[in-house]
Amino acid sequence: MRKVLEIGGLVAAVVLIAFGVGALVLSVNGRNTVTNSLKAEQIVGTPDMTKAGIAAEARAAHLPSSIKLPTADLAGKPIDSAQRARDFATYMRIHALEATGGLTYAQMPQYATADGKGTNDPAAATKAANGQPVSNPARQVWINETALSTALNTSYLADQVGIFGIVVGVALLLSGIGFGILAVGGALRGPEPALKLFAGRKPKAVGHTPAPTV
């Protein structure tokens, strides 16, 4: 029985260490992939990507004060990390809202009109050469922004998953080392006495203790 427990402890230690190393390698590679992919896109923050700059633009575009503005300073900086990618995506959203008058895709009318306000009535919309109503071009701006910002936010998510994988990998590695130390050090060699610790204990009698006799 003792030998089986020792072998089982060693096997568990090896498995945990293997999974820990695997999780660490995959997580580090994943984070490196995110960083390298962002660098390859050669994205650089525009001059207005500062707290003061974006606030001034939002006021000029008459955006509602309820819209939360980004505060990270990205002006002239390369977008080469997951955090910067996420911050860049928040600036892109404000730029899109400036172009659409503070309206999201669902709030914008479907068709374009001559006055630029748009309409959901096909009969009142601007007509193309084929007589069909022209789609609202502001909606396309929002679609492009959503696609790009989603890609940037996905890189941030992947980076966070990589960090979580590193933490899990370290935990598995330490657990495996601990199991190995216990197994090799002989902590599992005498389980029977431990299991019988309470089995052989007799209940203590309750009542009057007899007086000692001379």
C-alpha positions in Angstrom: 0.0 0.0 0.0 2.8 2.4 0.9 4.6 1.7 -2.4 1.4 2.3 -4.4 0.9 5.7 -2.7 4.5 6.7 -3.3 4.3 5.8 -7.0 1.0 7.6 -7.3 2.4 10.7 -5.6 5.4 10.7 -8.0 3.1 10.3 -11.0 0.8 13.1 -9.9 3.9 15.3 -9.4 5.2 14.6 -12.9 1.7 15.2 -14.4 1.3 18.5 -12.6 4.8 19.7 -13.5 4.2 18.8 -17.1 0.9 20.6 -17.2 2.4 23.6 -15.5 5.3 23.8 -17.9 2.9 23.4 -20.8 0.6 26.2 -19.6 3.6 28.5 -19.1 5.0 27.9 -22.6 1.6 28.3 -24.3 0.7 31.5 -22.3 4.1 33.1 -23.0 3.9 32.3 -26.7 0.3 33.6 -26.8 1.3 37.0 -25.3 4.3 37.2 -27.6 2.0 36.6 -30.6 -0.3 39.4 -29.5 2.7 41.8 -29.1 4.2 40.9 -32.4 0.9 41.2 -34.2 0.3 44.7 -32.9 3.8 45.8 -33.8 3.4 44.5 -37.3 0.4 46.8 -37.8 2.5 49.9 -37.3 -0.2 51.7 -35.4 0.7 55.1 -33.9 -1.4 57.3 -31.7 -2.7 60.5 -33.4 -1.9 63.9 -31.9 -5.3 64.3 -30.4 -5.1 61.1 -28.3 -4.5 62.9 -25.0 -6.9 63.6 -22.2 -7.0 67.3 -23.1 -7.1 66.8 -26.8 -10.0 64.4 -26.9 -12.0 66.5 -24.4 -11.7 69.5 -26.7 -12.8 67.5 -29.7 -15.8 66.1 -27.8 -16.9 69.6 -26.8 -16.5 70.8 -30.4 -18.6 67.9 -31.7 -21.3 68.6 -29.0 -21.1 65.1 -27.7 -23.1 64.4 -24.5 -21.3 64.8 -21.3 -22.4 61.4 -20.2 -20.0 59.8 -22.7 -16.9 58.6 -20.9 -13.7 59.9 -22.5 -10.4 58.1 -22.5 -7.5 59.5 -20.4 -4.5 57.6 -21.6 -1.8 59.5 -23.4 -1.1 57.8 -26.7 -0.2 60.8 -28.9 2.8 59.8 -31.1 3.2 56.5 -29.3 3.4 53.1 -31.0 0.5 50.7 -30.2 2.7 47.8 -29.4 1.1 46.4 -26.2 -2.3 45.0 -25.3 -3.1 47.8 -22.9 -2.3 50.5 -25.5 -4.5 48.6 -28.0 -7.4 48.8 -25.6 -6.8 52.5 -25.0 -6.6 53.1 -28.7 -9.9 51.4 -29.2 -11.6 53.7 -26.7 -10.3 56.7 -28.7 -11.6 55.2 -31.9 -15.1 55.0 -30.4 -15.0 58.7 -29.6 -13.8 59.5 -33.1 -16.7 57.5 -34.5 -19.2 59.3 -32.2 -17.9 62.6 -33.4 -18.5 61.5 -37.0 -22.0 60.3 -36.3 -23.1 63.2 -34.1 -23.0 61.1 -31.0 -25.2 58.4 -32.3 -24.5 54.7 -32.3 -25.3 52.3 -35.2 -28.7 51.4 -33.8 -29.6 55.0 -33.3 -28.8 56.3 -36.8 -31.4 56.4 -39.6 -31.0 53.7 -42.3 -31.0 56.0 -45.3 -29.3 59.2 -46.4 -31.1 62.5 -47.1 -30.0 65.7 -48.8 -30.0 67.6 -45.5 -27.6 65.1 -43.9 -30.0 64.1 -41.1 -31.0 60.7 -42.6 -34.3 58.9 -42.6 -35.8 55.5 -42.1 -38.4 56.2 -44.9 -37.2 54.8 -48.2 -39.5 57.3 -50.1 -37.9 60.3 -48.4 -34.3 59.1 -48.9 -31.8 60.2 -51.4 -32.0 58.0 -54.5 -29.1 56.4 -56.4 -28.9 56.2 -60.2 -30.9 52.9 -60.1 -33.7 54.5 -58.1 -32.9 52.7 -54.9 -32.5 54.6 -51.6 -28.9 55.4 -50.6 -27.7 53.9 -47.3 -26.6 56.3 -44.6 -22.8 56.6 -45.0 -22.4 57.4 -41.3 -23.5 53.9 -40.5 -20.5 52.6 -42.5 -18.2 54.7 -40.4 -19.6 52.9 -37.3 -19.2 49.5 -38.9 -15.6 50.1 -39.7 -14.9 51.5 -36.2 -16.6 48.5 -34.6 -14.6 46.0 -36.6 -11.2 47.6 -35.9 -11.9 48.3 -32.2 -13.1 44.7 -31.7 -9.8 43.4 -33.1 -7.9 45.6 -30.7 -10.0 44.6 -27.7 -9.6 41.0 -28.7 -5.8 41.4 -28.5 -6.3 42.8 -25.0 -8.5 39.8 -24.0 -5.9 37.4 -25.4 -3.2 39.1 -23.4 -5.2 38.8 -20.2 -5.9 35.1 -20.9 -2.2 34.7 -21.3 -1.5 36.3 -18.0 -4.1 34.0 -16.4 -2.4 31.0 -18.0 0.9 32.0 -16.6 -0.6 32.2 -13.1 -2.2 28.8 -13.5 1.0 27.3 -14.9 3.0 28.5 -11.9 0.4 27.1 -9.5 0.5 23.7 -11.2 4.3 23.7 -11.3 4.5 24.5 -7.6 1.9 21.9 -6.7 3.7 19.3 -8.7 7.0 20.1 -7.0 5.2 19.9 -3.6 3.8 16.5 -4.4 7.2 15.3 -5.5 8.8 16.4 -2.3 6.2 14.7 -0.2 6.4 11.5 -2.2 10.2 11.3 -2.3 10.6 12.6 1.3 8.6 9.7 2.7 5.6 11.6 3.9 3.4 8.8 2.4 5.3 5.9 3.9 3.2 5.4 7.0 -0.5 6.2 6.2 -1.9 3.3 8.3 -1.1 4.8 11.7 -2.5 8.1 10.6 -5.7 6.4 9.3 -6.1 4.5 12.6 -5.4 7.6 14.7 -9.0 7.8 15.8 -10.1 4.3 15.1 -8.2 2.8 18.1 -9.1 5.6 20.5 -11.5 4.5 23.2 -14.2 6.9 24.4 -13.5 8.6 27.7 -15.7 7.6 30.5 -18.0 10.2 31.9 -19.0 10.2 35.5 -17.5 10.2 39.0 -13.8 9.5 39.2 -13.1 6.9 41.9 -10.9 8.0 44.8 -7.5 6.4 44.9 -7.0 3.5 47.3 -4.2 3.2 49.7 
